[in-house]
Amino acid sequence: MKKLILIMVAMFSFLSCENPSVEDGLASLEASLVELQAAMAGIDVDQMLVDVSSMQTQVETMQIDVDTYNEEAAGWLVQIENILSNLADLQVIIDNAATTEQTDALLADVQGMSAMIDQLVLIADYDADGVINGLDQCPETILGVTVNNSGCSVAQLEAIASSTASSTTSSTTGG
């Protein structure tokens, strides 16, 4: 391109008559061409290609990073939705939870039922000997054995007497 312009300038100056404004214009044009050649000589095209390649690699890396971040963000959104759902479930539980007054009333009911159960235990006869638990001094009588008004069989009374006698003897002889 430069050569073509120089050839045209040379031909123009050769063919043209001497016109000072044209000659000044051509001189200015030649000076501009020299400056352009100097600027073009200072450009390192190979380094520019290396720089562009490096930028391309950086852009590709950034795109991978953005894609990874987007995937992580999608996972975070799912976790946030789960947390919000759990919070909503907890809010329902809290809304349905008993007040202090309701809890106190329930506790009083449980204590009342506990007292009734204790009374039922006292009037029950676990060993089926005909003496209620509240009066039964021998609560583990064998089924079908005759007992006295305290719920003890003859064998149990003898065992109690023997145990009492041996503990009395050991306390008097041991002391």
Residue, then its C-alpha position, 0 to 999 in steps of 0.5 A: m500500500k505504501k509503495l502504491i502511494l509513493i509511486m502515485v506521488a512520484m508519478f503525480s509529481f513527475l506528470s504535474c506541473e509545478n504547483p506549490s500547493v500540490e508540492d506542499g501537500l505531497a511533502s506533507l503526505e510523504a511526512s505522514l507516510v514516514e511517521l506511519q512507517a515508524a509507528m508500524a515498525g514499533i508494533d510487535v505483532d507476535q507479542m500482540l498474538v501472545d497477549v490475545s491468546s493469554m486473554q482468551t485463556q483468561v476469559e475461558t477460565m473466568q467462564i468456568d469460574v462463573d459456571t461453577y459459581n452459578e452451580e454452587a448458587a443453585g445449591w445454596l438456593v435449594q438449601i435456603e428453600n429447605i431452611l425456609s420450609n423447616l422454619a414454616d413447619l416450626q412456626v406451625i408447631i409453635d402456633n399449635a404449642a400449648t400456652t403456659e396455662q394450658t401446660d399447667a392445666l395438663l400437669a394438674d390433670v396428670q397429677g390427678m390421674s397419678a393420684m387415682i392410679d395410686q388409689l387403684v394400686l392400693i385397692a388392687d390385689y396383685d397376688a390374688d390372695g383376697v387381701i388388697n395391696g394397701l393392707d397386704q403385708c405379704p404381697e407375693t403370696i403363691l396363688g391358691v394358698t390360704v392367707n390371714n387378714s394381713g395376706c400372709s400364709v402360714a409358711q410366710l408367717e413362719a419365715i417372718a418369725s424365723s427372720t425376726a428371731s435370728s435378727t434379734t439373736s444376732s443383735t443381742t449376741g453381736g452387741 
